[in-house]
Amino acid sequence: MLTWVPGEPRRAVPHETIEAIIDLVVAQYLHDRFAVQMVFLILVLYYSFSRTECPCPKTYTGHECFDEDVHWAVRTYAL
């Protein structure tokens, strides 16, 4: 997921839009693990202002691409 590009400003997402997403997930998709994780990531980025130090990779390949020792990832562990 490309989350940051040098020199390309991002528009702010209105607070009402984020509230609507959370309300929808809580009302209809609370059982969906992907939807709950998406809301968690949205809130982390919202409250951290999605700076360049964000826990998501900046490029698909090459410099600053995904590194499992640095970036967040969803992992499934066997019980």
N, C-alpha and C positions, 0 to 999 in steps of 0.2 A: 504494500500500500504506500504510494507516494504521498507524503504528508507535508512536505516543505520544499519550496523551490526558491533559490536565491533571487532577490530582486522582484519577486512576484507577490505583491500584497494580497492578503485574503480579506474577504468581507466578513464582518462579524455576523454570527448567527443570532437572531433575536432570541431573547430569553423565553418568550412565549412559545417559540418553536421547540426549544429543548423541553419545556414543560409539557407540551403536547405529545412529544415522543415518549417521555417517561409515563405519562398518563395512559397512552395507548398500550405500552408494554405491560404495565401493571394490570390494566383492565382485561387484556385479551391474550397476552403472550408470556405471562409470568412463568409458565411451564417450559418455555422454549429457551434452552441454555444459550443459544447464539444471541437471541434478542436481549437477554439479561446482560451478557458480556458486552454487547454493543452499547447498552446504556451506561455500563460501568466505564468503558473507554471514553464515551462522549463526556461524561462528568469529569473524568481525570483531565482530559484536554481542555474542557471548559474552565475548570478551576485552576489549571496551571497555565492558562493563556496560550497553550500549544506553542511554547517557545522552541527554538531549534534544538534544545537539549531533550526534546520529547522522547518517550520510550519507543518510538516507531522508527523504522529505517527511512532514510531520506531518498535513497535511490534503489532501482531494481537490481542493478549490477554494478561492479566496480567499487570505488571509494564510498564508504558509508552505507553499503548495502547491508542486508540482514545478517546479523551475527547473533547466534543464540546465547552467547555469553554477555551480550550487551542489551539486546532488544527484548521486549516482552513477547511471549508466545503462549498459546494455549496448548497445554500438554495433557495427554491422557495417561494416567498411571494405572497399572493393573493392581488390583487389591489382593 
